[in-house]
Amino acid sequence: MPSVMIRKNDNGDLLFYVAKKDMEETIATVEKDSADEWGGTVVLTDGSEWYIDPISPPPEFPTTLRFKRA
């Protein structure tokens, strides 16, 4: 389960960065993205899917979270 840095870019999109793989992609969709919780299956623009148990309340960005491949 790699540590993933999530931050917002200048356009307000969320960026998903895995340092050990030097991989940075934009998050396309998040399964649960509301004022009450954030997480579930996260799909990146390259088509890969990652998973994190939903977090309540949603995290403030930038943040580092532990994800696993879906």
PATORBA-119644 format. One record per atom (N, C-alpha, C, O): residue number from 1; x, z negated, y. Coordinates in Angstrom, 2 decimals, always signed. Each point is the difference from the previous one (the first is absolute). Example, Ala and Ser with C-alpha at 12.3 -4.5 7.8 and 13.67 -1.06 7.14 Angstrom:
// residues 2
 seq       X       Z       Y
   1  +13.19   -7.80   -5.69
   1   -0.89   +0.00   +1.19
   1   +0.90   +0.00   +1.20
   1   +1.04   -0.66   -0.02
   2   -1.39   +1.38   +1.07
   2   +0.82   -0.06   +1.19
   2   -0.77   -0.73   +1.09
   2   +0.51   -0.17   +1.11
This chain:
// residues 70
 seq       X       Z       Y
   1   +0.83   +0.00   -1.17
   1   -0.83   +0.00   +1.17
   1   +0.89   +0.00   +1.24
   1   +0.50   -1.05   +0.41
   2   -0.31   +2.22   +0.18
   2   +0.88   +0.07   +1.17
   2   -0.63   -0.58   +1.26
   2   -1.22   +0.01   +0.17
   3   +2.08   -0.49   +0.70
   3   -0.44   -0.43   +1.32
   3   -0.17   +1.24   +0.85
   3   +0.88   +0.87   +0.04
   4   -2.00   -0.78   +0.65
   4   -0.33   +1.17   +0.80
   4   -0.24   -0.44   +1.44
   4   -0.76   -0.93   +0.26
   5   +1.41   +1.61   +0.67
   5   -0.21   -0.26   +1.42
   5   -1.11   +0.94   +0.47
   5   +0.07   +1.21   -0.20
   6   -1.09   -1.76   +0.83
   6   -1.08   +0.81   +0.55
   6   -0.03   -0.23   +1.49
   6   -0.03   -1.14   +0.47
   7   +0.04   +2.24   +0.27
   7   -0.04   -0.08   +1.46
   7   -0.83   +1.15   +0.53
   7   -0.28   +0.96   -0.71
   8   -0.10   -1.06   +1.97
   8   -0.75   +1.08   +0.64
   8   +0.96   +0.88   +0.79
   8   +0.92   -0.49   +0.65
   9   -1.15   +1.82   -0.71
   9   +0.80   +0.91   +0.81
   9   -0.67   +0.17   +1.36
   9   -1.00   -0.65   +0.29
  10   +1.55   +1.52   +0.55
  10   -0.52   +0.19   +1.35
  10   -1.43   +0.53   +0.02
  10   -0.73   -0.21   +0.96
  11   +0.32   +0.91   -2.04
  11   -1.36   +0.55   -0.08
  11   -1.00   -1.00   -0.57
  11   -1.19   +0.29   -0.07
  12   +1.66   -1.47   -0.35
  12   -0.88   -1.00   -0.58
  12   -0.15   +0.11   -1.51
  12   -0.73   -0.78   -0.61
  13   +1.43   +1.76   -0.01
  13   -0.03   +0.14   -1.46
  13   +0.88   -1.09   -0.62
  13   +0.99   -0.43   +0.60
  14   -1.36   +0.00   -1.81
  14   +0.82   -0.97   -0.72
  14   +1.09   +0.70   -0.79
  14   -0.28   +0.96   -0.73
  15   +1.51   -1.43   +0.86
  15   +1.13   +0.55   -0.75
  15   +0.37   -0.98   -1.10
  15   +0.01   -1.22   +0.21
  16   +0.31   +1.75   -1.39
  16   +0.30   -0.75   -1.21
  16   +1.48   +0.26   -0.29
  16   +0.37   +1.13   -0.30
  17   +0.48   -2.16   +0.37
  17   +1.44   +0.18   -0.16
  17   +0.54   -0.89   -1.11
  17   -0.16   -1.22   +0.04
  18   +0.81   +1.84   -1.02
  18   +0.66   -0.72   -1.09
  18   +1.51   +0.16   +0.21
  18   +0.54   +1.09   -0.20
  19   +0.12   -2.17   +0.59
  19   +1.42   +0.06   +0.36
  19   +0.89   +0.39   -1.18
  19   +0.90   +0.82   +0.16
  20   -1.14   -1.39   -1.35
  20   +0.87   +0.28   -1.14
  20   -0.04   +1.47   -0.41
  20   +0.96   +0.50   -0.59
  21   -2.06   +0.19   +0.88
  21   -0.11   +1.41   -0.34
  21   +0.20   +0.89   +1.22
  21   -0.03   +1.23   -0.11
  22   +0.23   -1.84   +1.28
  22   +0.11   +0.71   +1.26
  22   -1.16   +1.01   +0.13
  22   +0.20   +1.16   +0.35
  23   -1.40   -1.65   -0.63
  23   -1.20   +0.83   +0.01
  23   -0.93   -0.46   +1.12
  23   -0.32   -1.18   +0.11
  24   -0.09   +2.12   +0.72
  24   -0.98   -0.31   +1.04
  24   -1.08   +1.07   -0.02
  24   +0.29   +1.19   +0.09
  25   -1.54   -1.62   -0.21
  25   -1.16   +0.90   -0.02
  25   -1.10   -0.61   +0.84
  25   -0.04   -1.21   +0.24
  26   -0.85   +2.06   +0.22
  26   -1.18   -0.46   +0.72
  26   -1.08   -0.37   -1.01
  26   -0.18   +0.68   -1.01
  27   -0.54   -1.76   +1.29
  27   -1.11   -0.40   -0.85
  27   -1.20   +0.89   +0.31
  27   -0.44   +0.07   +1.15
  28   -0.09   +0.60   -2.18
  28   -1.15   +0.88   +0.17
  28   -1.30   -0.80   -0.07
  28   -0.87   +0.15   +0.86
  29   +0.73   -1.00   -1.91
  29   -1.21   -0.81   -0.14
  29   +0.34   -1.37   -0.57
  29   +0.99   -0.19   -0.71
  30   -1.84   -0.77   +1.05
  30   +0.08   -1.36   -0.53
  30   -1.38   -0.31   -0.57
  30   -1.01   +0.17   +0.69
  31   +0.97   -0.63   -1.92
  31   -1.28   -0.27   -0.67
  31   -0.87   -0.96   +0.80
  31   -1.18   +0.26   +0.20
  32   +1.75   -1.36   +0.25
  32   -0.75   -0.99   +0.78
  32   +0.70   -0.19   +1.34
  32   +1.10   -0.55   +0.08
  33   -1.75   +1.02   +0.98
  33   +0.58   -0.07   +1.34
  33   -1.11   -0.41   +0.97
  33   -0.60   +0.85   +0.66
  34   +0.35   -2.16   -0.58
  34   -1.06   -0.50   +0.87
  34   +0.52   -1.20   +0.77
  34   +1.15   -0.41   -0.16
  35   -2.00   -0.14   +1.00
  35   +0.37   -1.19   +0.77
  35   +0.14   -1.23   -0.90
  35   +0.62   -0.99   +0.38
  36   -1.21   +1.07   -1.61
  36   +0.03   -1.14   -0.91
  36   +1.15   +0.03   -1.00
  36   +0.53   -1.05   -0.37
  37   -0.15   +2.25   -0.08
  37   +1.09   +0.10   -0.98
  37   +0.69   +1.35   +0.06
  37   -0.56   +0.98   +0.50
  38   +1.79   -0.96   -1.01
  38   +0.81   +1.22   -0.01
  38   +0.75   +0.05   -1.32
  38   +0.53   -1.02   -0.45
  39   -0.50   +2.20   -0.18
  39   +0.79   +0.16   -1.22
  39   -0.72   +0.80   -1.05
  39   -0.86   +0.83   +0.30
  40   +1.22   -1.08   -1.56
  40   -0.49   +0.79   -1.11
  40   +0.93   +1.17   -0.24
  40   +1.22   -0.11   +0.19
  41   -1.78   +1.25   -0.59
  41   +0.81   +1.19   -0.24
  41   +0.31   +0.67   +1.33
  41   -0.89   +0.27   +0.80
  42   +2.18   +0.00   -0.58
  42   +0.47   +0.66   +1.21
  42   +0.54   +1.37   -0.41
  42   +0.88   +0.08   -0.85
  43   -1.40   +0.98   +1.45
  43   +0.45   +1.36   -0.30
  43   +0.84   +0.49   +1.16
  43   -0.40   -0.09   +1.16
  44   +1.59   +0.62   -1.48
  44   +0.90   +0.52   +1.02
  44   -0.19   +1.50   +0.16
  44   -0.61   +0.65   -0.84
  45   +1.13   -0.10   +1.92
  45   -0.16   +1.43   +0.26
  45   +0.72   +0.87   -1.03
  45   -0.33   +1.18   -0.14
  46   +1.29   -1.73   -0.60
  46   +0.67   +0.77   -1.05
  46   -0.78   -0.03   -1.32
  46   +0.43   +0.58   -0.99
  47   -1.59   -1.28   +0.98
  47   -0.85   -0.06   -1.19
  47   +0.25   -1.21   -0.88
  47   -0.78   -0.25   -0.93
  48   +1.85   -0.51   +1.17
  48   +0.28   -1.16   -0.85
  48   -0.98   -1.13   +0.34
  48   -0.49   -0.11   +1.12
  49   +0.23   -0.72   -2.14
  49   -0.94   -1.12   +0.16
  49   +0.71   -1.31   -0.29
  49   +0.76   -0.11   -0.96
  50   -1.02   -0.88   +1.79
  50   +0.56   -1.33   -0.12
  50   -1.14   -1.00   +0.05
  50   -1.09   +0.33   +0.48
  51   +1.32   -1.54   -0.97
  51   -1.06   -1.00   -0.03
  51   +0.49   -1.35   +0.50
  51   +1.13   -0.41   -0.27
  52   -2.00   -0.26   +1.01
  52   +0.21   -1.38   +0.41
  52   -1.36   -0.70   -0.08
  52   -1.02   +0.58   +0.37
  53   +1.02   -1.81   -0.86
  53   -1.25   -0.76   -0.01
  53   -0.50   -0.11   +1.43
  53   +0.80   -0.26   +0.91
  54   -2.10   +0.44   -0.68
  54   -0.52   -0.08   +1.37
  54   +0.35   -1.33   +0.67
  54   -0.03   -1.06   -0.63
  55   +0.37   +1.16   +1.91
  55   +0.43   -1.14   +0.80
  55   -1.12   -0.32   +1.00
  55   -0.52   +0.89   +0.67
  56   +0.17   -2.18   -0.57
  56   -1.01   -0.41   +0.96
  56   +0.51   -1.23   +0.74
  56   +0.33   -0.99   -0.65
  57   -0.25   +1.02   +1.93
  57   -0.31   +1.08   +0.93
  57   +1.09   +1.07   -0.05
  57   +1.09   -0.26   -0.50
  58   -1.37   +1.46   +1.02
  58   +0.99   +1.08   -0.01
  58   +1.29   -0.41   +0.71
  58   -0.04   -0.78   +0.96
  59   +1.17   +1.29   -1.43
  59   +1.28   -0.35   +0.63
  59   +0.17   +0.65   +1.37
  59   -0.64   +1.00   +0.31
  60   +1.49   -1.59   +0.50
  60   +0.42   +0.60   +1.26
  60   +1.17   +0.93   -0.31
  60   +0.86   -0.35   -0.81
  61   -0.81   +1.51   +1.44
  61   +1.09   +0.94   -0.24
  61   +0.94   -0.01   +1.18
  61   -0.47   -0.05   +1.14
  62   +1.80   +0.10   -1.35
  62   +0.70   +0.27   -1.25
  62   +0.06   -1.23   -0.89
  62   -0.03   -1.14   +0.46
  63   +0.10   +1.41   -1.78
  63   +0.11   -1.06   -0.98
  63   +0.69   +0.53   -1.26
  63   +0.07   +1.21   -0.21
  64   +0.42   -2.11   -0.61
  64   +0.59   +0.37   -1.28
  64   -0.86   -0.62   -1.10
  64   -0.28   -1.20   +0.01
  65   -0.13   +2.05   -0.96
  65   -0.87   -0.44   -1.10
  65   +0.55   +0.50   -1.32
  65   +0.80   +0.93   -0.03
  66   -1.22   -1.54   -1.06
  66   +0.43   +0.40   -1.35
  66   -1.08   +0.89   -0.61
  66   -1.14   -0.43   -0.16
  67   +1.50   +1.66   -0.17
  67   -0.91   +0.98   -0.61
  67   +0.48   +0.34   -1.40
  67   +1.16   -0.23   -0.35
  68   -2.06   +0.79   -0.45
  68   +0.38   +0.57   -1.29
  68   -0.60   +1.40   -0.09
  68   -1.00   +0.29   +0.66
  69   +1.62   +0.56   -1.47
  69   -0.54   +1.35   -0.17
  69   -1.35   -0.07   -0.69
  69   -0.17   -0.75   -0.96
  70   -0.77   +1.53   +1.45
  70   -1.34   +0.01   -0.58
  70   -0.05   +0.91   -1.21
  70   -1.04   +0.14   -0.63
